[in-house]
């Protein structure tokens, strides 16, 4: 059994403490990297660009022991994000060009086994699969221009685990004119995690609702916190034959402790493999840059 993530490789740039750091990024890739570190077999299925950023992103995910045999190199620029303490953008701060993401590799039936678990992010038009599906749903923008029937078909299909941001839930309830209880009664999800940031987490398991509060703790950089939180749930549920109320509480506490590890680092993967410290090559960071450290 593998957890196979459907997603293209991404490169993250962090501007902190008068330094520029770089590491692999992207929600699906970050979750897989964490799962691999937790002892779960993982694969990434998607594309990466034929640029220097693509090489670094592929090397990053491989160092996290994620199987990359389902990756393909394409003739495009790897998606890049530029992150500061106060901003998050896909537009380069030097050349002001924005890299667009490539389409997803969704024709996956020939690459997966019956017991493989599929991991997707946000709204993805997956083919009909009998596999268990894990969904990390943090952004609803792709659903804005879809009609309500398509939204309902996507939301109320069968899922294994779902991590749903509260703002996404509010969008769904408003668009489909549902109360929270009506939504809970309609979903077909083994375990639903509703994340509310500093307000805590709500878990829906077997139609029962569990609320968990989170105590404040020191933050350095929040990128990747949701990824390791969801990865912890996936890993722990896979390791248990049955889930009890005690298990739910223990998993939440473990996920919160793991978030503290990430939040005290710069970037989503620095706790797994060190960020590279880089400098500009000529005028920009979009093409080849200079690496200051190789540790």
N, C-alpha and C positions, 0 to 999 in steps of 0.2 A: 504493500500500500504506500502510495506517495501522496503528498499534497502538491498539486500542480497549480501554480499561479499563472493566470492569463494576464500578461502585461508587458509593455515595452520597457527597456532599460532607461533610466533617468540619471542625470548627474546633478548633484546639489553643490552649490557654492555657498560658503558661510563667511560673512564679513564681521569678525569679532576681534577686539583687542588689537586693532591695527594689523591684523593678519588676514590672509585669505586661505580658507581651508576648502578641500574638495573631497567628496566621497560619493559612492553610489547612493541613489535615492529612489523614490517612488513607493507608494503604499504597498502594492503587491510584493515588490522585491524586498522591502523592509520586513514585512511579515514573514516571508519565506526565510530570510536571513536569521531572524529570531527563532523561528521554528526549528531550523537546522541546528542552531546552538542548543536547543532544548531536546535534541535527540530524535527529531522527526525527519523522515526522508522527504526531501523536497526537490521540485523541478520548476524551472521557469520556462514558460512557453510564450514566445513573442519575438520582437525584433530589436535590433540596436543599430545605430548609425555607423557609417563607414568613416567617421571622423575620430580625432584623438579622444574626444569625450566618450565615444562609444567604447573604445579600447579600455579606458579607465573604469567605466561603469561595468563592463563585462568582467574585468579583473577583480573588481570589488566584490561582486556577487559570487564569483568562484572562490575567493578567499574565505567566504562565509560558508563554503561547502554546499552550495546549492547547485544541483545538476543543471548544466547549461546546454545539454545536447539538443534540446528543442528550440534553442535560440537560432535566429537567422540574421545575418548582416544584410542591411538594405542601403540603397544609395540615397541616404537622407541624413540630416544633421540630428544628432541625439538631443532629445528634449532636455533643457537645462532650467534649473531654478536658482535664483539669486536671493539669498536670505540674510537679513540683518536683524538686530534685536527688535526693530519696529516695522519691518516690511517683508513681503514675500512676493516675488515677481518672476515671471518667465522672460522678462525683457532685460537684456544685457545692459548694465549701467554705463558701459563704455561706448559700444557701437549702436546701442538702442535697438538692436534687432531682436525679434521674438521668434523662438523656435517652436514650431507646431509639432504636436505628437503625431506619430504615424498611426494608421488604422491597426486594430488588434487582430491577432491571429486566432480566429474563432472556429475554423474548420479543424477541430481537434479529435474527432471521433477515432481516427486511425492511430492516434498517439497515446491513447489512454487505456487503462485496464478498468474492469468493472468495479474494483474496490478502490480506485483512486478517488481522492477528494479534490474537487475543483474550487479554487479560490479566485474570486473576482472582486472588482472595485466599482462602486457606484452603478450606473445604469449600463448594462451590457446585454446585447441581444444574443444570448447564448442559443445554440441549437438545442433541440430536445435531447436531454441526457438523463440516464437513469442514475448517474453518480450523485453522491452527496455533494451539496454546494454550500460553500461558505461565502458570505457577502459582507464586505466592508463598505457601508453606505454613508459617506460623509458629505457628499455634495449632490444636490438635487437639480442643478441647473440644466442638465441634459433632458430632464423630464418636463421642463416648463412648457415646451411647445408640443408635447405629445397629448393625445386625447386621453380622457379618463379611463377608457376601456384598456388601452395599452398599459397605463400606469397600474391599474388594478391587476391585470394579468401578470405583470412583472412582480408586484409586491406580494401577491397572494399565491404564487406558485410555491412548490415545496422547497424548503431550505433546511440545511443542517444547523449551522450557526450563522447568526447575523449580528453585526455590530452596527447600530443605527444612531446617528447623532440626533439629539433632541430637535434641532432645527429642521432636519429632514423629516422626522416624524410629524412635526407641526405642519409642514407643507403637505404631506400626504393626507393628513386628517382634513385639512381645509379643502384640498382639491376634490377629495372623494366624499366630502360632507359626512364624515364619520366621527363618532365620539371615540374616546380612547378605549372604552370597554367593547364597543362594536369592532374596532380594529383588532383587539386581542382575540376576540371570538372568531375572526375571519382568517387570521394568519395560520399557516402550516409550517411552523418553525420549531425545530427541536429545542433550541435555546436562543432566546433573543436578548441582546445586551443593548440597552438604551443609555448612551453616554451623555452626561450633562456637565462635563468639565468639573469645576470646583464644587458644583452642587451635588456631585455623587453619581451613582449608577443605579439604574433599575433593571432587574433581571426578570424575564418572563420565562417560566419553565413549567410545562404541563398546566398551562392556563393560570398558574399561581404567580403573584406579583411579589417581588422582594426588592426592598429599597436598601441601599448601602450608602452611608455618608463617608466622605473622605476628609481626613484631617489636613489642614494646610501644611505645606512643606516648602522648603527653599527651592526656587527655580533658577536655573542658569539659562537653559534653552529648551523649548517645548517640542521642537520638531521630532517626530518619531514616537512620541509618548502613546498615542492611540494605537500605533502599529504593534508595539510590544504588549500593550494591554490586551488587544484582540488575540495576538499570537499565544499569550499565556492561556487564554480560555480554550483555544483550539487544541493546544498541546495537552492541557490537563483533562479535557473532556475525552480526547482520544485515548488517554491512558486509563480511563475508568469505564468499567462495564455498566455501572449505574451511577446516577447522580442523586445525592441526598441533600437535604437542607444544609447539613454540616459541610458537605463538599462545596456547595455554592459559596458559603462564607469563606472557606479556606482558599478557594480559587480567587475570589475577589481580593483577599488580603495579599496573596502571592502576586497577582497582577499589579496591585498598587505598589508593592515593594519593587517590582521590576520597573515600573514607571519612574520611581525615584532614582534608579540607576541611570536611565536615559536622560532624565531631566537635569541631572548633575553633570552631563557632558554637553559638548557642542555638537549637535547633529544627531541624526537617527541611528548611525552605525558606529560611532566612535567607541562605544562600549564593546563592540565586536572586533573591529579592525580599526587601527588609528587613522584619523583623517590625514590626508596629505596636505602639507603646507606648500602653497604655490605662490609664484609671482607672475605678473603680466609678461607676456611675450609681445614686444612692440606695443600696440595700442589697445589690445583686446584680450578677452578670456575665452571667446567662443571657439577659437582654433587652438593650436598647440600652446601650452603654457609651460613655465619652468617649474620643476618640482624642487623644493628646498630640502625636504627630508624624505627618506625612503623607508622609515621605520613603520 
